[in-house]
Amino acid sequence: MFEFLKLRPGKSHAQSASPSVPTQSNRLPSAPALRRDMMRVVLKEILHRHGIPAHWLACDFSTVARSTGVDELHLELSILKWNEQLLRYAPALQAALLHGLNRFDPSTDHAHCKVSWRFADNCGYPYDHLPDPQVWREAAATSTPTASAPVPILDRRRTPRTPRIPQTQASAPRPASAPAIPQSRSVVGADEDYPATQIAPMR
């Protein structure tokens, strides 16, 4: 009978019951930001482990959508400080970085991602022009590998067999005549004396 006297929930109560919308301050970082941070952490750890200054290199990435539906990952390494020793071991550094990313994030196969190298404008590169063509010809001549005979398919060894050098055996010269055999004297008894035995030479 007095149901009309019951208070209905006000507007403030309805607003408090609604789920709170996360603000900008407590949002989680996006997937690209997490991947970028992961790459920088792995690169910094590799540089620190091998004694390379951290300000010599920087890394970034981008994804390219393919028709297969799988995004292709492109990794870019930037050289901030020029060093010939660093470029000499660039392939080894690249392999170590990809291996570290695979360990840090096993869900992604980083071994097949595209890797590119770029040089910063102020990296301190000392050469401003290419050398004379003769320099490349001499370098190509010294680095040309020598051709070797192929290993037979049934040979289990990885290197070809060393050729044998025929050895000639010199025949021993035959003596012109048989050497004389010294005479022997046999004594049968104390009171019996026999002449020395003569041995005929062999024919």
C-alpha positions, 0 to 999 in steps of 0.5 A: 500500500505504501510502495510509492513511498519507497525511494528510488536510486538516485542518479549519483548511485547509478553512476557509482555502480557503473564500471570505472573507465580506465584513465590515461595514466593506468593504461598498459603499454601497447604491443609495439612499445613492449616489443621496442623496449624488449629489443633495446633491453636485449641489445643493451645486454649484448653490448654490455656483455661484450664490452661494446659501448652502449651509445654506439648502436641503437635499434628499432623495428617495423612490421609489414603486413603480407598477403599471407596474413602474417606480419613481417618483422623488420629490425633496423640497427643504427650505427651511431659511432663509427668503428671498423672493428664493430663492422668486422663483427657485424654479422656475429652481433646480428646473430647474437641479437636475434638469438637473444630475442628468441630467448626473451620472446620464444613465441616469435621466430626472430630468425626470419625477420629482416635486418637492415643496417644504417649509419647516422649522419654524425657517426664519424665516418672518415671516408667521403669517397670510394677508392680507386678501382684497382683497390677492389681488383687487388682485394678480389684477386687475394680473396679468390679461393683455389679450386680443389678436386671434388670429394667422391660421393662414396667417400665419407671423409670431408677432405679429398684423399692425399695422393700417394707418391710411388716409391721406387725400391732400389734392388740390392746389387748381387755380389760378383762372387760368394765371400770366402767362408773361413775354414773351421777346425773340428776337434773330436778328441784330444789325441786325434787330429783331422784336416780342416774341412773345406766347404765348396762355394755355392753356385 
